[in-house]
Amino acid sequence: GGQPVSEERAAVESRTKELYDNDKMLQFHSAEENPYIRELYDEDLAGHRAHELLHTTYQNRKRIQGEDIVLSKGGGDKKLSLTICFGTSCFLRGAQDLYQKLMDHVKEQGILEDTEFIASFCGERCEKGPVLTINGKTIEGCTLEKAVAEIERQNLS
Protein backbone atom coordinates (compact mmCIF):
# COMPACT_ATOMS: atom_id res chain seq x y z
CA GLY A 1 0.00 0.00 0.00
CA GLY A 2 0.63 3.58 0.56
CA GLN A 3 0.32 6.56 -1.70
CA PRO A 4 2.04 6.73 -5.07
CA VAL A 5 5.21 8.80 -5.08
CA SER A 6 5.79 11.42 -7.72
CA GLU A 7 8.53 13.99 -8.09
CA GLU A 8 6.34 16.16 -10.31
CA ARG A 9 4.63 18.94 -8.37
CA ALA A 10 1.74 19.09 -10.87
CA ALA A 11 0.99 15.38 -10.36
CA VAL A 12 0.94 15.82 -6.58
CA GLU A 13 -1.39 18.83 -6.83
CA SER A 14 -3.67 17.00 -9.28
CA ARG A 15 -3.89 13.95 -6.98
CA THR A 16 -4.66 16.17 -3.99
CA LYS A 17 -7.49 17.91 -5.86
CA GLU A 18 -8.93 14.60 -7.11
CA LEU A 19 -8.93 13.11 -3.60
CA TYR A 20 -10.57 16.23 -2.18
CA ASP A 21 -13.23 16.26 -4.91
CA ASN A 22 -13.93 12.57 -4.36
CA ASP A 23 -14.21 13.04 -0.59
CA LYS A 24 -16.74 15.89 -1.02
CA MET A 25 -19.11 13.45 -2.75
CA LEU A 26 -18.98 10.87 0.05
CA GLN A 27 -21.72 10.63 2.67
CA PHE A 28 -19.20 10.02 5.47
CA HIS A 29 -15.78 11.63 5.67
CA SER A 30 -14.32 9.58 8.52
CA ALA A 31 -14.93 6.21 10.16
CA GLU A 32 -16.32 7.93 13.27
CA GLU A 33 -19.16 9.45 11.21
CA ASN A 34 -20.25 6.10 9.79
CA PRO A 35 -23.10 4.62 11.90
CA TYR A 36 -22.50 1.16 10.42
CA ILE A 37 -18.92 1.12 11.64
CA ARG A 38 -20.03 2.36 15.06
CA GLU A 39 -22.66 -0.40 15.22
CA LEU A 40 -20.09 -3.00 14.22
CA TYR A 41 -17.78 -1.93 17.05
CA ASP A 42 -20.60 -1.74 19.61
CA GLU A 43 -22.09 -5.14 18.80
CA ASP A 44 -19.35 -7.36 17.39
CA LEU A 45 -15.96 -5.94 18.21
CA ALA A 46 -16.08 -5.39 21.93
CA GLY A 47 -13.05 -5.97 24.12
CA HIS A 48 -10.72 -8.83 23.34
CA ARG A 49 -12.14 -9.61 19.88
CA ALA A 50 -11.45 -6.03 18.69
CA HIS A 51 -7.95 -6.24 20.12
CA GLU A 52 -7.27 -9.48 18.20
CA LEU A 53 -8.58 -8.16 14.90
CA LEU A 54 -7.19 -4.65 14.97
CA HIS A 55 -3.65 -5.02 16.25
CA THR A 56 -0.85 -5.61 13.82
CA THR A 57 1.80 -8.17 14.56
CA TYR A 58 5.36 -7.74 13.41
CA GLN A 59 7.78 -10.37 12.28
CA ASN A 60 11.42 -10.63 11.39
CA ARG A 61 11.74 -10.34 7.61
CA LYS A 62 15.08 -12.06 7.30
CA ARG A 63 14.95 -14.65 4.55
CA ILE A 64 17.75 -16.68 6.07
CA GLN A 65 17.57 -17.38 9.78
CA GLY A 66 20.33 -18.53 12.03
CA GLU A 67 24.01 -17.98 12.47
CA ASP A 68 26.41 -16.18 10.20
CA ILE A 69 28.45 -18.24 7.74
CA VAL A 70 32.24 -18.31 7.88
CA LEU A 71 33.53 -17.79 4.33
CA SER A 72 37.24 -17.78 5.16
CA LYS A 73 38.47 -18.89 8.54
CA GLY A 74 42.09 -17.83 8.46
CA GLY A 75 44.59 -19.66 10.59
CA GLY A 76 46.66 -17.13 12.47
CA ASP A 77 45.66 -14.76 15.23
CA LYS A 78 42.77 -13.42 13.13
CA LYS A 79 43.83 -9.80 13.39
CA LEU A 80 41.31 -8.89 10.72
CA SER A 81 37.63 -9.77 11.03
CA LEU A 82 35.45 -8.86 8.06
CA THR A 83 31.69 -9.38 8.16
CA ILE A 84 29.78 -8.62 4.99
CA CYS A 85 26.01 -8.53 4.64
CA PHE A 86 24.76 -10.83 1.90
CA GLY A 87 21.10 -9.94 2.41
CA THR A 88 19.13 -9.35 -0.78
CA SER A 89 19.48 -5.56 -0.83
CA CYS A 90 23.21 -5.55 -0.04
CA PHE A 91 23.76 -8.35 -2.54
CA LEU A 92 22.02 -6.35 -5.26
CA ARG A 93 24.09 -3.29 -4.31
CA GLY A 94 27.37 -5.09 -4.94
CA ALA A 95 28.22 -7.13 -1.84
CA GLN A 96 29.43 -10.13 -3.87
CA ASP A 97 31.76 -7.99 -5.98
CA LEU A 98 33.04 -6.25 -2.83
CA TYR A 99 33.68 -9.64 -1.20
CA GLN A 100 35.68 -10.89 -4.19
CA LYS A 101 37.77 -7.71 -4.35
CA LEU A 102 38.45 -7.80 -0.61
CA MET A 103 39.55 -11.44 -0.83
CA ASP A 104 41.94 -10.45 -3.62
CA HIS A 105 43.21 -7.54 -1.50
CA VAL A 106 43.94 -9.62 1.62
CA LYS A 107 45.70 -12.24 -0.55
CA GLU A 108 47.82 -9.55 -2.24
CA GLN A 109 48.72 -8.05 1.13
CA GLY A 110 49.70 -11.47 2.48
CA ILE A 111 47.23 -11.30 5.37
CA LEU A 112 44.82 -14.05 4.32
CA GLU A 113 45.99 -16.27 7.20
CA ASP A 114 45.17 -13.48 9.66
CA THR A 115 41.75 -12.76 8.16
CA GLU A 116 38.38 -14.17 9.07
CA PHE A 117 35.64 -13.42 6.53
CA ILE A 118 32.02 -13.90 7.58
CA ALA A 119 28.76 -13.56 5.66
CA SER A 120 25.77 -12.27 7.58
CA PHE A 121 22.24 -12.01 6.31
CA CYS A 122 20.52 -8.68 6.81
CA GLY A 123 21.64 -6.23 9.43
CA GLU A 124 18.48 -4.15 8.89
CA ARG A 125 20.40 -1.41 7.01
CA CYS A 126 19.11 -2.40 3.59
CA GLU A 127 19.03 1.06 2.03
CA LYS A 128 22.65 1.70 3.04
CA GLY A 129 24.30 -1.35 1.49
CA PRO A 130 26.57 -2.93 0.88
CA VAL A 131 27.40 -3.06 4.58
CA LEU A 132 30.79 -4.30 5.80
CA THR A 133 32.02 -4.53 9.38
CA ILE A 134 35.78 -4.44 9.94
CA ASN A 135 36.84 -5.47 13.45
CA GLY A 136 33.57 -4.10 14.85
CA LYS A 137 33.47 -0.88 12.81
CA THR A 138 30.52 -0.82 10.41
CA ILE A 139 30.86 0.86 7.03
CA GLU A 140 27.65 1.58 5.13
CA GLY A 141 27.68 2.07 1.37
CA CYS A 142 31.02 0.32 1.47
CA THR A 143 33.36 0.31 -1.49
CA LEU A 144 36.72 -1.39 -1.87
CA GLU A 145 38.40 1.98 -1.34
CA LYS A 146 36.55 2.62 1.94
CA ALA A 147 37.32 -0.89 3.17
CA VAL A 148 41.02 -0.68 2.30
CA ALA A 149 41.27 2.75 3.96
CA GLU A 150 39.78 1.35 7.18
CA ILE A 151 42.04 -1.72 7.08
CA GLU A 152 45.05 0.58 6.64
CA ARG A 153 43.79 2.93 9.37
CA GLN A 154 43.80 -0.02 11.75
CA ASN A 155 47.34 -0.89 10.53
CA LEU A 156 46.21 -4.31 9.41
CA SER A 157 47.70 -4.58 5.94
N, C-alpha and C positions, 0 to 999 in steps of 0.2 A: 503494500500500500503506500500511502503517502501521496503528496501532491507532486505533479510533474514539475521538473526543474527547467527553467528557461533563462538564458542569459539576456534575452531580448526584452527590453523594458516594455515595448508595445504588446508583446504576448502576455506579460504579467498583468498589465493594465486591462487588456481584453478579457482575460480569465477572471479577474476580480469583478469586472462589470457583469459578465455572464452569470457568475455565481450569485451576485447581489440581485440581479433581475430574476433569476430562478427562485431565490428565497422569497422575494416579494409575493410570488404567486402561491406559495405554500400556505396551508391553513395553520400549521404550527411551525414556529421558528426554533423551538428547542424541545428537548425531550420532556422537560418539566411542564410544558404547556399541553402535552398530548395526554388526554384523559385515558386513553387505552393503555399507554405505558404505565401511568399511575395505577390503574386497576390491576395490571399485571403484577406490579411490585406488591401492592397491598394484598392480593389474593394468593399468588403463586410463589413469589420470591421473597418470602419473609425469612429473616434470620440466616440460619446455616446454609440453606439451599441457595440463597442469593450470593452468599460468600463463595460457595463452591463454583457457581457459574460465572461470576464476574471477576474473579481474581486471576490474573495471569501468572503462570509459572514460568520460570526461567531455567534454561538448561545450558550445559557446556556445549559449545558448538564445535569442539575439536573433532576432526574426522578420525584422527588416530589417537587412541587413548594409551596411557601407560608411560613407561620410562623412555628416556632419550636413548638414542642408538649411537654406540661408539663406532665411528667411521675409521678412525686411525688411533690406535692405542699408544703408540710410542713405546719406548722401552727404558729410557733414562729417568731422570728426576721429574719429568713432565713440567718443565719450566713455563711452557706455553700451553694454555688451555683455550681452545677455540670452540665455541658453540654457535652453530648456524641454524637459523630457523628454516625448515623445509616445509612449512605450512603452505597451502595453496597460493596465497597472495604473495608471500616472499618468493616462492618458487617461480611464479610468473614474472616477478620483478627482477629475476636474475640470480637467485641464490645458488643454483647449480653451477652457473658460470663462475661466480665468485668463489665457490668451494674449489673448483678445479684450478683456478688461478692461484688461490692460496696454497693449495697442495704443491703446485709447481714452485711457488716462492719458498716454502719451508724446505723443500728438497734442494733448491739452488743455494740456499743459505746454510745448508748442512745441519739443520736443526730438526729434521724429521723425527729423530729418536727422542727428542725432548718435547715433542708436540703431541698433545691429545686432541683429536678432532671429533666433535660430537654433533649429531643432528638432533634438533628438537623439533617439535611439531606444534606450532602456534603459540607465540608468547603474547597474544592479544594486542599486537601492535601492527596489525595487517596493513594499514595505510602508510606505514613508515618503513616498509621493507625495501631491500632485504635487511634483516636484522642479524648482526653478528656480535657475540660477546667474547671479549678477549680478557682472560684472567679476571672476570667479574665486571669489566667495564663494557657496557652495552653501546653499540654504535648503530644508530638507525640510518636508513638510506645508505647503507655501507657500500663502498666501492673498494676495489683493490688498493687504490691509493690511500684511502682513509685507514684501511686495515694495516697496511705496511707502515704508515706513519705512527700508528698506535703501538705496533710491535717494536718499532725502533725507539719510540718514546720510553717504552718499558725496558729498553736495552736487552731485547731478547733475540735479535738477529745479528 
